[in-house]
Amino acid sequence: VFVLNRRNLYTFPGASGFIYLGLTLLLWLIGTNYQNNLILALAYGLISIFVVAILHAYANLAGTSLEILPSQSVFAEDQANINLRLTAINKRGAENIRCQFRGQANVVVELDCQQPSIINLPVMTDRRGWLLPGRFLIETYYPLGLIRCWTWLVFDVELLVYAKPLACDVPTLSEAGTGLMAGAIKLGGSDFEGIKPYKIGDARKHIAWKAAAKGKGLYTKQYADDISHEQWLDITQLNNPLEERLSILTYWVLKLTEQNQLFGLRLFSVVIPPNCGESHRQECLIALALFDGALK
């Protein structure tokens, strides 16, 4: 958690602030040259406003706390959203605060006193692995737009970027390699064992149409010799450049998970045993995102 204070906040006139000072100086020179007290009073009044603007700009950010929150992983070349919680202790809150990571789009936020506000900061991704968004800027030109109060921060962001999926035909069992699971039973029998929820890829002739007609949903009939196959996705099956291979494998992982199929993943020395489900999908995507070509 970062707390903004006099040790890390900076104030300096903005472009409009320098114009304001230039005009004020011109008025002072005119008042001095012509010994016009009214113009001199106006110049001194403008200087007073400028000084007050410095104090208000600093007070607008001082005491604000910032905390990075967990963010959802994305695929390479997609936009990531980094979640940030801001809390102002100023009695009147904080106004017109601009936040952004360097080179990214900014977000403007208004804060109420002691009311945490969560903002999503957009960051474009260009490669797989841990995201390094760079330095974070928070600034304000409140209240008159004359003074800029700002600071740069560096957050330890833990957001993983998956390899970008590259569409490619999913290999068949014969292409990917198969094997029988322990406890599997022979395919093609006729002894009825029961029914299970329908999943994509199940044979239409095994669908329990009577149950569907009664409005119970789609189910598939199971027979005594049904068998499960282990399908392996192996990086050595592909001859593309390394990054393309990882992108293709990422696509295959997503497709096979959608189809609720059992599969394993081999990345040279990294081996993930066959399984299915969301946790298995996550494990495979993480392995692909963090794979180091030096592990060959």
Summary of the structure (lengths in Angstrom):
residues: 296
radius of gyration: 31.3
end to end distance: 39.7
largest distance: 111.6
contacts: 849
relative contact order: 0.12
helix: 31%
strand: 30%
